[in-house]
Amino acid sequence: MSAHVAVFLLTLVSLSAASAPDCKDLIKPFIPDDPTLVFGKWVYVMGAGDPQQYHTALQSLRSSWIHVSPTSDSQTVTLRWGDFCFNRCIVDEVNGTVSGLATTFRKNLSEHKGHMLETCSDCLLWTDTFKNRDVTGRYILQFTRTGKTDPQNVEMFKKQLECLNFPESFHSYDGETELCPDDREKTENKHKTSVQSPSSFLRMNHLSLSELCCLFCCPPCPSKIASKLAFLPPEPTYSLMCDDSGSRWTLHLSERADWQYSAREKEAIECFMTRTSRGNRIACMFVRCSPSARYTLLFSHGNAVDLGQMSSFYIGLGSRINCNVFSYDYSGYGASSGKPSEKNLYADVDAAWQALRSRYGIRPESVIVYGQSIGTVPSVDLASRYESAAVVLHSPLTSGMRVAFPDTKKTYCFDAFPNIDKISKVTSPVLVIHGTEDEVIDFSHGLALYERCQRPVEPLWVEGAGHNDVELYGQYLERLKQFVAHELVNL
């Protein structure tokens, strides 16, 4: 369950009460005479988060339910939930340990502790304090059996928010949006689930379902799976010409590069070749966008593009967020030699990192590791081994298997691109950006990675955006500007 979804439903929060005349009565712990009264299904009606980014995350919720059930251990309960947000359902469960008045549980890297408070009859008021390494937050969530409430209960809830020092504003369920189905009640016609048909990932790679079966069964080989599913190098849109000294390279762009600037801006681009640890020569591009730039993006681009096609975008992006941009082409892309493969990806980004540091003298604390789509794979791998100023993951994937088969719950030995297993090793601040209508890499991948980050910052969920148009939305640049100009300097 994602950090802003997990906590939506099942959490049970700490009691840090303010001093007000009636607060003592309003925030009493709820101790049911008959514990079985708590069991069963409850429908979310209203809630609030603190600090603001968690309240913003809560506002993405369209409907939600939680099911509390006993286990064979009297000190353990099962909490199962279904969240409907961004036009998809996220259904999951966890076991919680009951000790005294508190219920605790752990979900991935997040530790939760909470309590139930007294509230209206036939209502359940849960509060939750959670911690993910050095990131803390809290929620207060009210449920009823029917998903309906009355004005009197709303007024009581407002007072309870005040007593617990939550913001005055709160989020509420409209009572009409359809609830997600229980994942234990499997039907062939699921309601708007997060499951993505494998064909949506395969279409862009020209593989049929039968070809995929052959790929995984004859026998599974990570490098072959990665090469066939993930890489589509285009016909090169540029060439690099070296002078007689062998040290200066000239960039020549073809019409298909769609260059959008003048010759003057092109002069700000420096290109060269460097060799990787696996023996391939890869093309590198350094774009000086601003003389006052404090940071340089180490940009790993997406599939089916090369440096020529990305060059105009790099100038536009860097000049708007006041960053220089350093990028490279993967083995087998553009002017780079070799063939694309998962192992080559990791060697390629290592060579780019070393070139950026040695050739330009840029220190790690001035580098923002930026990965888009398949580019998040080398970016996460690099960031899991080296600390930098920050990491930006744009439309990231959790792993190759999880893209092709969304029901995959664990990483198999033959899986490729296991970002989900590496992201928790990243010690730099991480900004996750994902479109909620991504048709290639489902939005749930971004949520899952965000939840596992050691140092996540407020993510950008671009509602309505797909896989290839996130940067066309105004909030994309605004979020990056805010992150680079204001947040990074205070982290």
Number of C-alpha atoms within 10 A of each C-alpha: 21 21 23 22 24 21 27 32 30 27 28 26 27 20 19 11 17 14 12 11 9 11 17 12 10 20 21 13 16 15 13 11 7 7 9 11 9 16 15 13 17 23 25 30 24 23 26 27 27 17 14 14 15 21 23 16 20 24 19 18 20 23 24 27 26 25 19 20 16 17 11 7 8 9 13 18 20 16 22 21 28 26 26 25 21 20 16 19 23 22 23 16 18 15 19 22 17 17 10 9 12 17 22 21 21 16 19 15 15 21 15 25 22 25 24 27 24 17 20 17 8 13 23 21 25 24 28 27 22 24 15 21 13 8 13 15 19 25 28 32 27 26 25 20 16 14 21 16 18 8 8 9 13 16 11 13 22 16 18 22 23 16 21 19 15 23 15 10 12 18 18 19 19 14 16 10 11 12 19 22 21 17 15 8 7 9 10 5 7 15 15 15 15 21 17 18 14 18 17 15 21 20 13 13 15 13 15 12 13 8 12 17 11 11 17 15 10 8 9 15 15 18 17 16 20 20 15 17 20 24 20 18 18 14 12 20 21 18 17 17 13 14 10 8 7 9 9 14 17 15 18 13 19 14 10 12 19 14 17 13 12 8 9 8 14 19 12 13 19 16 20 21 22 17 17 20 12 14 13 21 22 25 26 22 23 22 25 24 23 18 10 10 16 14 24 28 24 24 24 27 24 20 17 16 19 26 27 25 22 17 23 18 15 25 23 14 17 20 18 15 21 21 28 24 27 27 27 29 28 35 24 21 26 24 23 24 17 16 16 22 21 21 14 22 24 20 22 29 26 18 22 27 21 15 19 22 14 11 8 10 10 16 14 18 14 16 25 27 28 27 24 24 21 23 23 27 27 28 27 30 22 21 22 17 12 14 18 19 22 28 27 25 26 25 29 31 30 26 24 24 23 25 22 20 16 19 12 12 9 12 17 11 9 16 19 24 27 19 22 22 16 20 21 19 16 23 20 22 19 27 22 21 26 29 27 25 20 20 16 23 29 27 26 25 22 25 23 18 24 27 23 23 28 21 20 23 19 17 19 19 23 22 16 14 19 19 21 15 12 24 17 10 14 10 14 16 16 12 16 19 16 12 18 18 15 11 12 13 9 6 11
